């Protein structure tokens, strides 16, 4: 299935960005999770894959050759991938600045009036921005759809393909709005199985996260043991 609930952005990166809003703290929480930029990038690739713009060629993303998508961010992500690109999915997910990915998605959602950005300067010098939702209640509804898709998949029931993809990316990106932190530990093995059996952009994000974790452990070991 390739459905999107009414009243929400049609792109997966747009939905995922909105789900970074922490309704308990009434603020966007994506910047507090280092994998958020990876998740947004992977969401664009997932959108392109599910819509038939990308295919997997022996572990590498490959454009299909159909007309480019109308969405400018999806079109730019597709243009970044050449027909003879040697990069695998994890490398393409990791390409570019994570902060830049979040800023570009935020700007798009602001232009489409999904979010409102308040810009001001602290003490007249330090620039600060505060992102506000147009409708926080609708995000609760979207989170409910995504969480339901995750639970359906965990319980072995059919789940909407796009909503499940957003859910898995949200779990990998550590967004509690997508799947509550109190629920996730009880289903870690099932969630890992879902990720392992997911489509290439999602497994690519999982691999990219693993690469970062291994680099962080090596860095910590180096400084703990000394040169």
C-alpha positions in Angstrom: 0.0 0.0 0.0 1.2 3.5 -0.7 -1.3 5.7 1.2 -0.8 8.9 3.2 -3.4 10.1 5.7 -5.2 13.2 4.7 -4.1 16.5 6.3 -0.4 15.7 6.4 2.6 16.4 4.1 2.8 13.9 1.2 6.5 13.5 1.5 8.1 11.1 4.0 10.8 13.6 4.9 8.0 16.2 5.7 6.2 13.8 7.9 9.3 12.7 9.7 10.3 16.3 10.4 6.9 17.1 11.9 7.2 14.0 14.1 10.3 15.4 15.7 8.0 17.8 17.6 7.9 16.9 21.3 4.3 17.6 22.3 5.2 17.3 26.0 7.8 20.0 25.9 6.1 21.9 23.1 9.2 22.2 21.0 11.0 20.5 18.1 13.4 17.9 19.4 15.2 16.7 16.2 18.4 18.6 17.0 18.8 16.6 20.2 19.2 13.4 18.2 22.4 13.1 16.2 20.8 10.7 13.7 17.9 13.0 12.8 19.7 14.4 9.7 20.4 10.8 8.6 16.8 9.9 9.0 15.6 12.8 6.9 18.1 12.0 4.1 17.0 8.3 4.3 13.3 9.4 4.2 14.0 11.2 0.9 15.6 8.1 -0.5 12.8 5.9 0.8 10.3 8.2 -0.9 12.1 7.9 -4.2 12.4 4.1 -3.8 8.8 3.5 -3.0 7.6 5.8 -5.8 9.7 4.0 -8.4 12.4 6.7 -9.0 15.2 4.5 -7.5 16.0 0.8 -7.6 18.6 -1.3 -5.9 21.4 -2.5 -8.1 23.7 -5.0 -6.2 23.5 -2.8 -3.0 23.7 0.5 -4.8 20.9 3.0 -5.5 20.3 3.4 -9.2 17.9 5.9 -10.9 15.2 4.3 -12.9 15.0 6.9 -15.7 11.5 8.1 -15.3 10.6 11.8 -15.2 11.9 13.6 -12.1 9.5 14.1 -9.1 7.8 17.4 -8.6 9.0 17.9 -5.1 12.3 20.0 -5.2 14.0 18.2 -2.3 13.3 14.8 -3.8 14.4 16.0 -7.2 17.7 17.3 -5.7 18.2 14.0 -3.8 17.7 12.1 -7.1 20.0 14.4 -9.0 22.8 13.6 -6.4 22.8 10.0 -7.5 24.4 9.4 -10.9 23.7 6.4 -13.1 27.2 5.0 -12.5 27.5 6.0 -8.8 29.9 3.7 -6.9 28.3 4.6 -3.5 26.2 2.1 -1.6 23.0 3.0 0.3 24.8 3.8 3.5 27.2 6.1 1.8 24.4 8.0 0.0 22.4 8.3 3.2 25.4 9.8 5.0 26.3 12.2 2.2 26.2 15.9 3.0 25.6 17.8 6.2 22.9 16.5 8.5 22.2 20.0 9.7 21.7 21.1 6.1 19.2 18.4 5.5 17.1 19.5 8.5 17.3 23.2 7.5 16.2 22.5 3.9 13.2 20.4 5.1 12.3 23.0 7.7 12.4 25.8 5.0 10.1 23.7 2.7 7.6 23.1 5.5 7.7 26.8 6.5 7.0 27.8 2.9 4.1 25.3 2.8 2.8 26.7 6.2 3.2 23.4 8.1 5.5 25.2 10.5 6.1 28.8 11.5 9.6 29.9 12.4 10.2 32.8 14.8 13.6 34.4 14.3 15.1 36.8 16.9 18.4 37.7 18.5 19.3 37.1 22.1 20.9 40.1 23.7 20.6 41.8 20.3 23.4 39.7 19.0 22.9 35.9 19.1 20.5 34.6 16.4 17.9 32.2 17.7 15.0 30.5 15.9 12.0 28.8 17.3 9.9 26.5 15.2 6.2 26.3 15.9 3.6 23.9 14.5 0.6 25.1 12.6 -1.5 22.4 14.3 0.0 20.3 17.1 -3.2 18.1 17.3 -2.7 16.9 13.8 0.8 15.7 14.6 -0.6 13.6 17.4 -2.9 12.0 14.8 0.0 11.4 12.5 2.1 9.8 15.3 -0.9 7.6 16.1 -1.0 6.3 12.5 2.7 5.7 12.4 2.8 3.9 15.8 -0.2 1.8 14.7 1.7 0.7 11.6 4.7 -0.3 13.7 2.6 -2.3 16.1 0.8 -4.0 13.2 4.2 -5.0 11.7 5.5 -6.2 15.1 2.4 -8.3 15.6 2.7 -9.8 12.1 -0.3 -7.9 10.6 -0.2 -6.1 7.3 1.0 -2.5 7.7 0.9 0.5 5.4 4.2 0.6 3.6 4.8 4.3 3.8 3.7 4.7 7.5 5.9 1.7 8.5 8.9 3.2 6.7 8.4 6.5 8.6 8.1 4.6 11.8 11.3 2.6 11.3 13.2 5.7 10.3 11.8 7.5 13.4 12.9 4.6 15.6 16.4 4.6 14.0 16.5 8.4 14.4 15.5 8.1 18.1 12.3 10.2 17.8 10.1 9.4 20.9 7.1 10.9 19.2 7.2 8.1 16.6 7.4 5.2 19.0 7.5 6.0 22.7 10.8 5.3 24.5 8.8 3.4 27.1 7.5 1.0 24.4 10.7 0.5 22.3 12.8 -1.5 24.8 10.1 -4.2 25.0 10.2 -4.7 21.3 13.9 -4.3 20.4 14.3 -7.7 18.8 11.1 -7.3 16.7 12.1 -3.8 15.6 15.6 -5.0 14.7 14.1 -7.8 12.6 11.8 -5.3 10.8 14.8 -3.0 10.1 16.9 -6.0 8.9 14.2 -7.0 6.5 13.3 -3.5 5.4 13.9 -1.8 2.0 17.4 -0.7 1.0 17.2 3.0 2.1 16.3 1.9 5.6 18.9 -0.8 5.9 21.3 1.7 4.5 20.5 4.1 7.3 20.9 1.3 9.8 24.4 0.5 8.4 25.3 4.2 8.4 24.4 4.4 12.1 26.5 1.3 12.8 29.5 2.9 11.1 29.2 6.0 13.2 28.9 3.9 16.4 32.0 1.9 15.5 33.9 5.1 14.9 32.8 6.6 18.2 33.9 3.4 20.1 37.3 3.4 18.3 37.7 7.1 19.2 36.8 6.4 22.9 39.2 3.4 23.0 42.1 5.4 21.5 41.8 8.1 24.1 41.2 5.7 27.0 44.3 3.6 26.2 46.5 6.5 25.0 48.6 6.6 21.8 
